[in-house]
Amino acid sequence: MTPKKNILIDMDGTIIDSAPGVMRCINHTLVHYGIHEQPTDILRKCCGPPLSSTFRDRFALPEESIAEAVSYYRQEYNARGIFECDLFPGMKECLTTLKDMGYDLVVASSKHEAACHRILEHFGIEDLFFAVVGSSGDVSRETKTEVIEAFYELHPDRKKEDSILIGDTIYDAEGAKNAGIDFAAVSYGYGDEDELNMTDALTIIESPEKIVDYLV
């Protein structure tokens, strides 16, 4: 692979294991709308996609309730769920190594951008990133494609051919493809490995340590 300068990295399922907080807050929201709490195997599939898609497509909330449901989720998540997470083992060392080698690291997440900053600061790794781009909190920037495109709009000197996205789900793969940048998948997150094998992923990486091995 031609060396890349800009390393865009997904948040949930790639940098952090956010499943405990995300799953609890989704159940909290579902109960509010009269839907029974869901089992872990269903909820893990909700870690990564945009919240509006999760509530609309997976749990069939009516369109007029989607924005309210997302707001209700975020109230609980920002109050208690946001730090019910941890860095994946070896991730801090991975990020530090890449930065020290001269790569520019960029968070590219469907998570609300303010939440991304809070989590990075909480784990003491925010200074490792050149930029942090997340969802805008409304429908103007929510999908992974929109997040990726926003990075290049904010930093027009950056070139897509010098970039790669690292993520764990088919949503990351589709976002990278739609935006016209390379994609490498990780298998330790929340995505389905069979689905990832059917994408245009350049490779599937087993651990944060292996991210460094692949990129360098």
JOKADA-V947676 format. One record per backbone hydrogen bond with DSSP energy under -1.0 kcal/mol. CO is the residue of the C=O (numbers start at 1). NH is the residue of the N-H. E is the energy in kcal/mol with one decimal. If there is no record, write none. Layout:
# JOKADA-V947676
co:nh:e
CO:NH:E
CO:NH:E
This chain:
# JOKADA-V947676
co:nh:e
5:104:-2.7
6:164:-1.8
7:106:-2.6
8:166:-2.6
9:108:-2.4
11:14:-1.7
11:15:-2.0
11:16:-2.2
15:88:-1.9
16:13:-2.9
16:18:-1.1
18:22:-2.3
19:23:-3.0
20:24:-1.8
21:25:-2.2
22:26:-2.2
23:27:-2.3
24:28:-2.4
25:29:-1.8
26:30:-2.8
27:31:-2.5
28:32:-1.2
29:33:-1.2
30:35:-2.8
31:34:-1.8
39:43:-2.3
40:44:-2.6
43:46:-1.8
44:47:-1.3
46:48:-1.0
50:54:-2.0
51:55:-2.7
52:56:-2.1
53:57:-3.1
54:58:-1.4
54:59:-1.2
55:61:-2.7
62:65:-2.3
63:66:-1.1
65:69:-2.6
66:70:-2.5
67:71:-2.1
68:72:-2.6
69:73:-2.6
70:74:-2.4
71:75:-1.9
72:76:-1.5
73:77:-2.9
74:78:-3.0
75:79:-1.3
76:80:-2.7
76:81:-1.5
77:82:-2.6
81:84:-1.8
83:85:-1.6
84:21:-1.8
86:17:-3.5
88:91:-2.5
90:94:-2.0
91:95:-2.8
92:96:-2.5
93:97:-2.4
94:98:-2.2
95:99:-2.5
96:100:-2.6
97:101:-1.4
98:103:-2.1
99:102:-1.9
104:7:-2.8
105:130:-2.6
105:131:-1.3
106:9:-3.3
107:133:-2.7
111:135:-2.3
112:116:-1.9
113:117:-2.0
114:118:-2.0
115:119:-2.3
116:120:-2.6
117:121:-2.5
118:122:-2.3
119:123:-1.9
120:125:-2.6
121:124:-1.1
125:128:-1.8
126:129:-1.7
131:107:-2.0
133:109:-2.4
135:113:-2.3
141:136:-2.4
143:147:-2.2
144:148:-2.6
145:149:-2.7
146:150:-1.9
147:151:-1.5
148:152:-1.4
149:153:-1.8
150:154:-2.4
151:155:-1.7
155:158:-2.2
159:162:-1.3
160:163:-1.7
162:5:-1.7
162:6:-2.6
164:8:-2.6
165:184:-2.6
166:10:-2.8
167:186:-1.9
169:173:-1.8
170:174:-2.8
171:175:-2.1
172:176:-2.6
173:177:-2.2
174:178:-2.7
175:179:-1.9
176:180:-1.1
176:181:-2.5
182:165:-2.5
183:202:-3.2
184:167:-1.7
185:205:-3.4
192:196:-2.5
193:197:-2.1
195:198:-1.1
196:199:-1.5
203:185:-2.4
205:187:-2.9
208:212:-1.1
209:213:-1.4
210:214:-2.4
211:215:-2.4
212:216:-2.3
